[in-house]
Amino acid sequence: MLHDLSSLIPPQGVEILLVVFLSFLIGLERQEGLGVAERYRFGGIRTFPLIGLIGYAMGLLSGDQWGLLAAGFAVVGAFLWLSYWHKLQTQAVAGVTTEISGLTTYVIGALISREHFWVATTVAILAVLLLELKVFLESLTERIAAPEVLTFTKFLLLTFVILPILPDQDFTKFQLNPFKIWMVVVAVSGLSYGGYLLQKVTHGKGGVLLSALVGGAYSSTFTTVVLAKRSRACPTPSPHLYSGSILLASGVMYLRFLVLVWLFNHALAQKIAMPFAVLAVVGMAGGWLWTLRVDPGASADQGGVASKNPLELSVAFTFAVLFVGVIVLTQYALAYFGRGGIYGLAAIMGVSDVEPFVMGLTQAAGRAAPLSLAAASIVVAAASNNLAKGFFALGFADRRTGRQSLALLMALTLAGLVPLLWSSLR
């Protein structure tokens, strides 16, 4: 029966019904504002289906050519321009959303005439969503500050403008690949940006513990310094809360490194996966348990850790330069000093910015350096970084918090060196 019924309806009939339905949805949404007193709005529940049918008919008439279709678009656009001009003459604030919706409806009809059914349906649904979410979308301008929009734009610049134009080939005897180098910059910046956004969302809501958890994904070193300074400024001493949170942030650091390494060298990531996962659990669980110890007279601190913008272009370019320098130094150290030279470089880099060294090893592992040596060097660098953070906390925090932080991070440093005893990292 259904087959007999479908044979009675020509294919164009189904297309016309789709045009009317999608255009009707847009017209129904626009109809809501027509009853507002002293407010003019073009079209409604009947006008928009007519515009869609015009677009469909012009698409059929034009065939493989675009002249008639473009002429129809120009005529409809002219009528919509008259409507907008009338708004400008009669209203203090004249929006152009309805007129643009009319042009969109014409295009939907034309798309269906060319059998682009999925595209036409998607455009219509997205148009209705954008029209219905007017209040929510306009409120975003109050929720999202201009600097945040600029920060996101910088991330898009790093990812979709700079990255695609870089050559994907090796240069010099050090096998420096501009595309892969910048891909590392994008990955590190992207992970930091994710932590930065989480910091913005939880600022002032999650307290010290949550700030440490989120901050560890952003930068455990930066989080350590900030928490240490805040412990000194806290009106009531809370050494267990702050030192435990600092340890927790360092535990998250191991997960961060594991993710970054996995993105660029799966074989190397497999080497460090088990020890780093264990160290992450030890650091995070140990830090959380330490914060449960009650400090007499301590007050619950609900403030978040304010993040600095991780997507400054100067920071990205500086990281790229450091990354290239570390690749060169690693190959020189391996060539002239062997295993001891790599370990020494790992210990030195851990005191400063450890990420360029870790990411440099993802490029050298399996080529300039054996996988086991690269994995062991990452272990040394992470342990060195933990020790450095312990001394940072000792210098910036109050006395009790600093001592506890140093002791906890020294314990994590020693635990972090245990994987060197494993045969898989020798």
C-alpha positions as a LaTeX table, in Angstrom:
\begin{tabular}{lrrr}
\hline
Residue & $x$ (\AA) & $y$ (\AA) & $z$ (\AA) \\
\hline
Met1 & 0.00 & 0.00 & 0.00 \\
Leu2 & 2.82 & 2.37 & 0.91 \\
His3 & 4.56 & 1.51 & $-2.35$ \\
Asp4 & 1.41 & 2.32 & $-4.31$ \\
Leu5 & 1.02 & 5.59 & $-2.41$ \\
Ser6 & 4.64 & 6.60 & $-3.02$ \\
Ser7 & 4.27 & 5.90 & $-6.71$ \\
Leu8 & 1.46 & 8.47 & $-6.86$ \\
Ile9 & 3.70 & 11.24 & $-5.44$ \\
Pro10 & 6.44 & 12.48 & $-7.78$ \\
Pro11 & 9.93 & 12.98 & $-6.27$ \\
Gln12 & 9.51 & 16.75 & $-6.57$ \\
Gly13 & 6.43 & 16.48 & $-4.36$ \\
Val14 & 8.47 & 15.12 & $-1.49$ \\
Glu15 & 11.06 & 17.86 & $-2.04$ \\
Ile16 & 8.36 & 20.55 & $-1.99$ \\
Leu17 & 6.99 & 19.18 & 1.27 \\
Leu18 & 10.49 & 19.32 & 2.75 \\
Val19 & 10.91 & 22.93 & 1.58 \\
Val20 & 7.58 & 23.94 & 3.08 \\
Phe21 & 8.31 & 22.14 & 6.35 \\
Leu22 & 11.77 & 23.64 & 6.90 \\
Ser23 & 10.66 & 27.12 & 5.81 \\
Phe24 & 7.61 & 26.80 & 8.06 \\
Leu25 & 9.87 & 26.18 & 11.07 \\
Ile26 & 11.78 & 29.40 & 10.45 \\
Gly27 & 8.56 & 31.33 & 9.78 \\
Leu28 & 6.98 & 29.96 & 12.95 \\
Glu29 & 9.89 & 31.22 & 15.01 \\
Arg30 & 9.76 & 34.65 & 13.34 \\
Gln31 & 5.98 & 34.85 & 13.80 \\
Glu32 & 6.42 & 35.25 & 17.56 \\
Gly33 & 7.49 & 38.88 & 17.26 \\
Leu34 & 4.80 & 40.08 & 14.86 \\
Gly35 & 2.26 & 40.84 & 17.57 \\
Val36 & 4.48 & 43.25 & 19.49 \\
Ala37 & 2.94 & 46.71 & 19.45 \\
Glu38 & 4.78 & 49.48 & 17.59 \\
Arg39 & 7.34 & 47.03 & 16.31 \\
Tyr40 & 7.67 & 46.16 & 12.65 \\
Arg41 & 9.00 & 42.78 & 11.54 \\
Phe42 & 9.14 & 41.38 & 8.05 \\
Gly43 & 7.24 & 38.18 & 7.27 \\
Gly44 & 5.98 & 35.32 & 9.34 \\
Ile45 & 4.48 & 31.87 & 9.12 \\
Arg46 & 3.29 & 32.32 & 5.51 \\
Thr47 & 5.98 & 34.54 & 4.03 \\
Phe48 & 8.95 & 32.32 & 4.82 \\
Pro49 & 7.52 & 29.16 & 3.17 \\
Leu50 & 6.82 & 31.30 & 0.09 \\
Ile51 & 10.44 & 32.47 & 0.04 \\
Gly52 & 11.60 & 28.87 & 0.37 \\
Leu53 & 9.36 & 27.81 & $-2.53$ \\
Ile54 & 10.72 & 30.64 & $-4.67$ \\
Gly55 & 14.26 & 29.43 & $-3.99$ \\
Tyr56 & 13.26 & 25.87 & $-4.85$ \\
Ala57 & 11.51 & 26.88 & $-8.09$ \\
Met58 & 14.38 & 29.11 & $-9.21$ \\
Gly59 & 16.79 & 26.26 & $-8.54$ \\
Leu60 & 14.78 & 23.95 & $-10.80$ \\
Leu61 & 14.40 & 26.55 & $-13.54$ \\
Ser62 & 18.10 & 27.40 & $-13.58$ \\
Gly63 & 19.12 & 23.78 & $-14.16$ \\
Asp64 & 22.90 & 23.48 & $-14.27$ \\
Gln65 & 23.27 & 27.26 & $-14.59$ \\
Trp66 & 23.40 & 29.76 & $-11.75$ \\
Gly67 & 22.04 & 32.88 & $-13.48$ \\
Leu68 & 18.33 & 32.54 & $-12.67$ \\
Leu69 & 19.11 & 31.32 & $-9.16$ \\
Ala70 & 21.32 & 34.33 & $-8.51$ \\
Ala71 & 18.73 & 36.68 & $-10.04$ \\
Gly72 & 16.05 & 35.27 & $-7.74$ \\
Phe73 & 18.37 & 35.73 & $-4.77$ \\
Ala74 & 18.94 & 39.36 & $-5.80$ \\
Val75 & 15.21 & 40.05 & $-6.13$ \\
Val76 & 14.39 & 38.51 & $-2.74$ \\
Gly77 & 17.35 & 40.37 & $-1.26$ \\
Ala78 & 16.01 & 43.63 & $-2.69$ \\
Phe79 & 12.64 & 43.13 & $-0.98$ \\
Leu80 & 14.41 & 42.31 & 2.27 \\
Trp81 & 16.57 & 45.42 & 1.92 \\
Leu82 & 13.38 & 47.52 & 1.59 \\
Ser83 & 12.12 & 45.92 & 4.77 \\
Tyr84 & 15.32 & 46.74 & 6.61 \\
Trp85 & 15.33 & 50.29 & 5.24 \\
His86 & 11.78 & 50.73 & 6.60 \\
Lys87 & 13.02 & 49.57 & 10.00 \\
Leu88 & 15.81 & 52.12 & 9.92 \\
Gln89 & 13.27 & 54.87 & 9.24 \\
Thr90 & 10.73 & 53.86 & 11.88 \\
Gln91 & 12.64 & 52.25 & 14.75 \\
Ala92 & 15.40 & 53.45 & 17.03 \\
Val93 & 17.03 & 50.02 & 17.07 \\
Ala94 & 16.73 & 48.05 & 13.84 \\
Gly95 & 17.85 & 44.42 & 13.80 \\
Val96 & 18.61 & 42.60 & 10.56 \\
Thr97 & 18.08 & 39.05 & 11.84 \\
Thr98 & 14.70 & 38.53 & 10.17 \\
Glu99 & 15.93 & 39.72 & 6.78 \\
Ile100 & 18.96 & 37.43 & 6.97 \\
Ser101 & 16.58 & 34.61 & 7.91 \\
Gly102 & 14.66 & 35.31 & 4.71 \\
Leu103 & 17.80 & 34.97 & 2.62 \\
Thr104 & 18.64 & 31.76 & 4.47 \\
Thr105 & 15.19 & 30.38 & 3.66 \\
Tyr106 & 15.70 & 31.11 & $-0.04$ \\
Val107 & 19.02 & 29.26 & 0.05 \\
Ile108 & 17.38 & 26.28 & 1.79 \\
Gly109 & 14.89 & 25.99 & $-1.07$ \\
Ala110 & 17.71 & 26.20 & $-3.62$ \\
Leu111 & 19.71 & 23.51 & $-1.80$ \\
Ile112 & 16.77 & 21.13 & $-1.84$ \\
Ser113 & 16.29 & 21.71 & $-5.58$ \\
Arg114 & 19.91 & 20.55 & $-6.02$ \\
Glu115 & 19.21 & 17.50 & $-3.81$ \\
His116 & 21.41 & 18.67 & $-0.93$ \\
Phe117 & 18.83 & 17.48 & 1.57 \\
Trp118 & 21.10 & 16.96 & 4.57 \\
Val119 & 22.77 & 20.36 & 4.16 \\
Ala120 & 19.41 & 22.10 & 3.78 \\
Thr121 & 17.97 & 20.39 & 6.86 \\
Thr122 & 21.06 & 21.15 & 8.93 \\
Val123 & 21.07 & 24.82 & 7.89 \\
Ala124 & 17.37 & 25.16 & 8.75 \\
Ile125 & 17.72 & 23.55 & 12.17 \\
Leu126 & 20.80 & 25.61 & 13.05 \\
Ala127 & 18.99 & 28.77 & 11.91 \\
Val128 & 16.04 & 28.04 & 14.18 \\
Leu129 & 18.37 & 27.30 & 17.10 \\
Leu130 & 20.28 & 30.54 & 16.61 \\
Leu131 & 17.03 & 32.50 & 16.45 \\
Glu132 & 15.54 & 30.83 & 19.53 \\
Leu133 & 18.73 & 31.17 & 21.61 \\
Lys134 & 18.88 & 34.94 & 21.13 \\
Val135 & 18.73 & 35.81 & 24.84 \\
Phe136 & 21.28 & 33.17 & 25.83 \\
Leu137 & 23.73 & 34.04 & 23.06 \\
Glu138 & 23.50 & 37.78 & 23.68 \\
Ser139 & 24.10 & 37.21 & 27.39 \\
Leu140 & 27.44 & 35.58 & 26.54 \\
Thr141 & 28.85 & 39.03 & 25.86 \\
Glu142 & 28.36 & 39.78 & 29.54 \\
Arg143 & 29.68 & 36.42 & 30.75 \\
Ile144 & 32.74 & 36.22 & 28.50 \\
Ala145 & 35.17 & 39.10 & 28.78 \\
Ala146 & 36.90 & 40.47 & 25.71 \\
Pro147 & 40.35 & 39.20 & 26.83 \\
Glu148 & 38.96 & 35.65 & 26.91 \\
Val149 & 37.77 & 35.97 & 23.31 \\
Leu150 & 41.24 & 37.21 & 22.38 \\
Thr151 & 42.81 & 34.25 & 24.19 \\
Phe152 & 40.67 & 31.77 & 22.25 \\
Thr153 & 41.50 & 33.58 & 19.01 \\
Lys154 & 45.19 & 33.15 & 19.77 \\
Phe155 & 44.67 & 29.43 & 20.17 \\
Leu156 & 42.93 & 29.32 & 16.78 \\
Leu157 & 45.84 & 31.30 & 15.31 \\
Leu158 & 48.38 & 28.83 & 16.68 \\
Thr159 & 46.38 & 25.81 & 15.49 \\
Phe160 & 44.65 & 26.67 & 12.23 \\
Val161 & 46.74 & 29.50 & 10.77 \\
Ile162 & 50.38 & 28.89 & 11.65 \\
Leu163 & 50.44 & 25.07 & 11.82 \\
Pro164 & 49.08 & 24.25 & 8.31 \\
Ile165 & 51.62 & 26.45 & 6.50 \\
Leu166 & 54.71 & 24.90 & 8.10 \\
Pro167 & 56.65 & 22.34 & 6.04 \\
Asp168 & 56.37 & 18.73 & 7.22 \\
Gln169 & 59.96 & 17.64 & 6.53 \\
Asp170 & 63.23 & 17.31 & 8.40 \\
Phe171 & 65.95 & 19.98 & 8.22 \\
Thr172 & 69.59 & 19.92 & 9.35 \\
Lys173 & 71.43 & 16.95 & 10.80 \\
Phe174 & 69.30 & 17.24 & 13.95 \\
Gln175 & 66.17 & 16.30 & 11.95 \\
Leu176 & 64.22 & 19.38 & 12.97 \\
Asn177 & 60.70 & 19.22 & 11.52 \\
Pro178 & 58.90 & 22.62 & 11.71 \\
Phe179 & 55.44 & 21.04 & 11.47 \\
Lys180 & 56.09 & 18.53 & 14.26 \\
Ile181 & 57.77 & 21.18 & 16.39 \\
Trp182 & 54.77 & 23.48 & 16.15 \\
Met183 & 52.42 & 20.53 & 16.67 \\
Val184 & 54.10 & 20.04 & 20.04 \\
Val185 & 53.62 & 23.74 & 20.79 \\
Val186 & 49.91 & 23.44 & 19.94 \\
Ala187 & 49.48 & 20.31 & 22.07 \\
Val188 & 51.17 & 21.80 & 25.13 \\
Ser189 & 49.33 & 25.11 & 24.70 \\
Gly190 & 46.03 & 23.32 & 24.17 \\
Leu191 & 46.40 & 21.23 & 27.33 \\
Ser192 & 47.39 & 24.32 & 29.30 \\
Tyr193 & 44.47 & 26.23 & 27.80 \\
Gly194 & 42.08 & 23.48 & 28.90 \\
Gly195 & 43.38 & 23.80 & 32.46 \\
Tyr196 & 43.15 & 27.57 & 32.17 \\
Leu197 & 39.47 & 27.35 & 31.19 \\
Leu198 & 38.76 & 24.99 & 34.08 \\
Gln199 & 40.46 & 27.45 & 36.40 \\
Lys200 & 38.22 & 30.21 & 35.09 \\
Val201 & 35.11 & 28.08 & 35.57 \\
Thr202 & 35.99 & 27.02 & 39.14 \\
His203 & 37.53 & 30.32 & 40.28 \\
Gly204 & 36.15 & 31.23 & 43.68 \\
Lys205 & 34.03 & 28.06 & 43.89 \\
Gly206 & 36.16 & 25.00 & 44.35 \\
Gly207 & 38.51 & 25.86 & 47.17 \\
Val208 & 42.19 & 25.09 & 47.47 \\
Leu209 & 41.92 & 21.35 & 46.83 \\
Leu210 & 40.00 & 21.66 & 43.57 \\
Ser211 & 42.26 & 24.51 & 42.50 \\
Ala212 & 45.26 & 22.23 & 42.99 \\
Leu213 & 43.61 & 19.46 & 40.99 \\
Val214 & 42.78 & 21.74 & 38.07 \\
Gly215 & 46.01 & 23.70 & 38.38 \\
Gly216 & 48.09 & 20.53 & 38.07 \\
Ala217 & 46.66 & 20.03 & 34.59 \\
Tyr218 & 47.54 & 23.62 & 33.78 \\
Ser219 & 50.98 & 23.91 & 35.41 \\
Ser220 & 51.97 & 22.21 & 38.65 \\
Thr221 & 54.94 & 24.56 & 39.12 \\
Phe222 & 52.81 & 27.69 & 38.76 \\
Thr223 & 50.15 & 26.19 & 41.04 \\
Thr224 & 52.78 & 25.35 & 43.67 \\
Val225 & 54.09 & 28.92 & 43.75 \\
Val226 & 50.59 & 30.42 & 43.92 \\
Leu227 & 49.42 & 28.08 & 46.69 \\
Ala228 & 52.63 & 28.68 & 48.63 \\
Lys229 & 52.15 & 32.44 & 48.49 \\
Arg230 & 48.50 & 32.13 & 49.50 \\
Ser231 & 49.40 & 29.97 & 52.49 \\
Arg232 & 51.57 & 32.81 & 53.79 \\
Ala233 & 48.74 & 35.31 & 53.31 \\
Cys234 & 46.08 & 33.05 & 54.87 \\
Pro235 & 44.76 & 34.63 & 58.13 \\
Thr236 & 44.67 & 31.24 & 59.87 \\
Pro237 & 47.51 & 28.72 & 59.37 \\
Ser238 & 46.49 & 25.71 & 57.24 \\
Pro239 & 49.76 & 23.90 & 56.47 \\
His240 & 48.21 & 20.49 & 55.90 \\
Leu241 & 45.63 & 21.88 & 53.48 \\
Tyr242 & 48.14 & 23.79 & 51.37 \\
Ser243 & 51.02 & 21.30 & 51.45 \\
Gly244 & 48.66 & 18.42 & 50.63 \\
Ser245 & 47.19 & 20.40 & 47.76 \\
Ile246 & 50.68 & 21.12 & 46.42 \\
Leu247 & 51.45 & 17.39 & 46.50 \\
Leu248 & 48.16 & 16.66 & 44.72 \\
Ala249 & 49.04 & 19.12 & 41.93 \\
Ser250 & 52.35 & 17.34 & 41.42 \\
Gly251 & 50.50 & 14.03 & 41.15 \\
Val252 & 48.37 & 15.49 & 38.35 \\
Met253 & 51.61 & 16.54 & 36.64 \\
Tyr254 & 52.42 & 12.87 & 35.95 \\
Leu255 & 49.10 & 12.42 & 34.16 \\
Arg256 & 49.77 & 15.57 & 32.15 \\
Phe257 & 53.17 & 14.31 & 31.02 \\
Leu258 & 51.75 & 10.90 & 30.18 \\
Val259 & 49.08 & 12.43 & 27.94 \\
Leu260 & 51.58 & 14.70 & 26.15 \\
Val261 & 54.04 & 11.88 & 25.54 \\
Trp262 & 51.30 & 9.56 & 24.29 \\
Leu263 & 50.21 & 12.15 & 21.72 \\
Phe264 & 53.60 & 12.11 & 20.01 \\
Asn265 & 55.32 & 8.83 & 20.82 \\
His266 & 53.16 & 5.84 & 21.72 \\
Ala267 & 56.12 & 3.53 & 22.23 \\
Leu268 & 57.70 & 5.93 & 24.72 \\
Ala269 & 54.37 & 6.42 & 26.46 \\
Gln270 & 54.06 & 2.66 & 26.95 \\
Lys271 & 57.45 & 2.67 & 28.66 \\
Ile272 & 56.40 & 5.23 & 31.27 \\
Ala273 & 52.67 & 4.44 & 31.46 \\
Met274 & 52.70 & 2.13 & 34.48 \\
Pro275 & 55.19 & 4.02 & 36.71 \\
Phe276 & 53.64 & 7.40 & 35.89 \\
Ala277 & 50.11 & 6.13 & 36.53 \\
Val278 & 51.22 & 4.77 & 39.90 \\
Leu279 & 53.04 & 8.00 & 40.78 \\
Ala280 & 49.97 & 10.02 & 39.78 \\
Val281 & 47.79 & 7.96 & 42.12 \\
Val282 & 50.36 & 8.18 & 44.92 \\
Gly283 & 50.67 & 11.95 & 44.57 \\
Met284 & 46.97 & 12.66 & 44.24 \\
Ala285 & 45.80 & 10.21 & 46.91 \\
Gly286 & 48.61 & 11.14 & 49.27 \\
Gly287 & 47.92 & 14.85 & 48.84 \\
Trp288 & 44.20 & 14.39 & 49.43 \\
Leu289 & 44.76 & 12.27 & 52.56 \\
Trp290 & 47.24 & 14.84 & 53.88 \\
Thr291 & 44.67 & 17.64 & 53.51 \\
Leu292 & 42.29 & 15.65 & 55.74 \\
Arg293 & 44.60 & 16.21 & 58.70 \\
Val294 & 43.03 & 18.96 & 60.77 \\
Asp295 & 44.99 & 22.12 & 61.53 \\
Pro296 & 43.82 & 23.75 & 64.80 \\
Gly297 & 42.00 & 27.00 & 64.13 \\
Ala298 & 42.19 & 26.61 & 60.34 \\
Ser299 & 39.35 & 28.08 & 58.28 \\
Ala300 & 37.98 & 26.63 & 55.06 \\
Asp301 & 39.51 & 28.57 & 52.19 \\
Gln302 & 37.17 & 28.56 & 49.19 \\
Gly303 & 39.22 & 30.73 & 46.88 \\
Gly304 & 40.46 & 29.49 & 43.54 \\
Val305 & 43.89 & 29.86 & 42.01 \\
Ala306 & 43.86 & 32.57 & 39.38 \\
Ser307 & 45.57 & 31.46 & 36.18 \\
Lys308 & 47.68 & 33.50 & 33.87 \\
Asn309 & 47.01 & 33.38 & 30.16 \\
Pro310 & 48.91 & 30.38 & 28.69 \\
Leu311 & 48.41 & 31.47 & 25.08 \\
Glu312 & 50.51 & 34.59 & 24.85 \\
Leu313 & 52.16 & 34.41 & 21.43 \\
Ser314 & 55.53 & 35.32 & 22.92 \\
Val315 & 55.22 & 32.34 & 25.28 \\
Ala316 & 54.41 & 30.02 & 22.38 \\
Phe317 & 57.39 & 31.19 & 20.33 \\
Thr318 & 59.65 & 31.01 & 23.38 \\
Phe319 & 58.55 & 27.44 & 24.00 \\
Ala320 & 59.25 & 26.59 & 20.36 \\
Val321 & 62.77 & 28.02 & 20.63 \\
Leu322 & 63.40 & 26.16 & 23.90 \\
Phe323 & 62.03 & 22.98 & 22.36 \\
Val324 & 64.42 & 23.21 & 19.40 \\
Gly325 & 67.32 & 24.03 & 21.72 \\
Val326 & 66.55 & 21.03 & 23.91 \\
Ile327 & 66.46 & 18.71 & 20.88 \\
Val328 & 69.91 & 19.94 & 19.85 \\
Leu329 & 71.31 & 19.73 & 23.41 \\
Thr330 & 69.91 & 16.23 & 23.85 \\
Gln331 & 71.61 & 14.96 & 20.71 \\
Tyr332 & 74.90 & 16.66 & 21.68 \\
Ala333 & 74.71 & 15.24 & 25.22 \\
Leu334 & 74.03 & 11.78 & 23.87 \\
Ala335 & 76.86 & 11.99 & 21.33 \\
Tyr336 & 79.56 & 13.37 & 23.64 \\
Phe337 & 78.52 & 12.40 & 27.17 \\
Gly338 & 76.36 & 9.31 & 26.73 \\
Arg339 & 73.81 & 8.20 & 29.30 \\
Gly340 & 75.28 & 10.37 & 32.07 \\
Gly341 & 75.00 & 13.47 & 29.93 \\
Ile342 & 71.31 & 12.87 & 29.24 \\
Tyr343 & 70.60 & 12.27 & 32.92 \\
Gly344 & 72.45 & 15.44 & 33.86 \\
Leu345 & 70.53 & 17.46 & 31.31 \\
Ala346 & 67.29 & 15.97 & 32.61 \\
Ala347 & 68.12 & 17.00 & 36.17 \\
Ile348 & 69.01 & 20.54 & 35.10 \\
Met349 & 65.92 & 20.99 & 32.93 \\
Gly350 & 63.70 & 19.71 & 35.75 \\
Val351 & 64.73 & 22.67 & 37.87 \\
Ser352 & 63.49 & 25.13 & 35.26 \\
Asp353 & 60.93 & 24.40 & 32.55 \\
Val354 & 60.70 & 20.63 & 32.21 \\
Glu355 & 58.12 & 20.42 & 29.40 \\
Pro356 & 60.44 & 21.34 & 26.49 \\
Phe357 & 62.83 & 18.60 & 27.60 \\
Val358 & 60.08 & 15.99 & 27.94 \\
Met359 & 58.58 & 16.86 & 24.57 \\
Gly360 & 62.04 & 16.94 & 22.99 \\
Leu361 & 62.55 & 13.35 & 24.09 \\
Thr362 & 59.33 & 12.33 & 22.32 \\
Gln363 & 61.04 & 13.35 & 19.07 \\
Ala364 & 64.44 & 11.87 & 19.89 \\
Ala365 & 63.25 & 8.57 & 21.38 \\
Gly366 & 63.68 & 5.69 & 18.97 \\
Arg367 & 65.91 & 7.73 & 16.65 \\
Ala368 & 68.71 & 9.67 & 18.36 \\
Ala369 & 68.16 & 8.01 & 21.75 \\
Pro370 & 67.01 & 4.52 & 22.77 \\
Leu371 & 63.46 & 4.31 & 24.13 \\
Ser372 & 64.66 & 3.03 & 27.51 \\
Leu373 & 67.10 & 5.94 & 27.90 \\
Ala374 & 64.45 & 8.50 & 26.91 \\
Ala375 & 61.96 & 7.00 & 29.37 \\
Ala376 & 64.51 & 7.02 & 32.19 \\
Ser377 & 65.41 & 10.64 & 31.38 \\
Ile378 & 61.76 & 11.70 & 31.64 \\
Val379 & 61.59 & 9.99 & 35.03 \\
Val380 & 64.67 & 11.92 & 36.19 \\
Ala381 & 63.33 & 15.24 & 34.85 \\
Ala382 & 59.96 & 14.80 & 36.59 \\
Ala383 & 61.66 & 13.88 & 39.87 \\
Ser384 & 63.98 & 16.88 & 39.58 \\
Asn385 & 61.00 & 19.12 & 38.96 \\
Asn386 & 59.27 & 17.83 & 42.10 \\
Leu387 & 62.36 & 18.57 & 44.17 \\
Ala388 & 62.57 & 22.08 & 42.70 \\
Lys389 & 58.92 & 22.71 & 43.56 \\
Gly390 & 59.62 & 21.63 & 47.11 \\
Phe391 & 62.21 & 24.37 & 47.47 \\
Phe392 & 59.89 & 26.86 & 45.74 \\
Ala393 & 57.26 & 26.08 & 48.37 \\
Leu394 & 59.82 & 26.40 & 51.15 \\
Gly395 & 60.76 & 29.86 & 49.89 \\
Phe396 & 57.30 & 31.26 & 49.19 \\
Ala397 & 55.08 & 29.62 & 51.83 \\
Asp398 & 54.88 & 30.13 & 55.57 \\
Arg399 & 57.35 & 28.09 & 57.60 \\
Arg400 & 55.15 & 25.09 & 58.48 \\
Thr401 & 53.58 & 24.83 & 55.04 \\
Gly402 & 56.98 & 25.17 & 53.36 \\
Arg403 & 58.56 & 22.44 & 55.47 \\
Gln404 & 55.66 & 20.06 & 54.99 \\
Ser405 & 55.58 & 20.72 & 51.24 \\
Leu406 & 59.32 & 20.13 & 50.92 \\
Ala407 & 59.07 & 16.87 & 52.87 \\
Leu408 & 56.13 & 15.61 & 50.82 \\
Leu409 & 57.68 & 16.54 & 47.50 \\
Met410 & 61.02 & 15.03 & 48.49 \\
Ala411 & 59.15 & 11.79 & 49.25 \\
Leu412 & 57.48 & 11.99 & 45.83 \\
Thr413 & 60.88 & 12.69 & 44.26 \\
Leu414 & 62.34 & 9.53 & 45.79 \\
Ala415 & 59.29 & 7.55 & 44.76 \\
Gly416 & 59.63 & 9.01 & 41.26 \\
Leu417 & 63.17 & 7.63 & 40.99 \\
Val418 & 62.12 & 4.08 & 41.86 \\
Pro419 & 61.16 & 3.28 & 38.20 \\
Leu420 & 64.86 & 3.63 & 37.31 \\
Leu421 & 65.35 & 0.30 & 39.07 \\
Trp422 & 62.93 & $-1.40$ & 36.69 \\
Ser423 & 64.47 & $-3.40$ & 33.90 \\
Ser424 & 62.05 & $-1.80$ & 31.40 \\
Leu425 & 63.73 & 1.59 & 31.84 \\
Arg426 & 67.34 & 0.46 & 31.85 \\
\hline
\end{tabular}
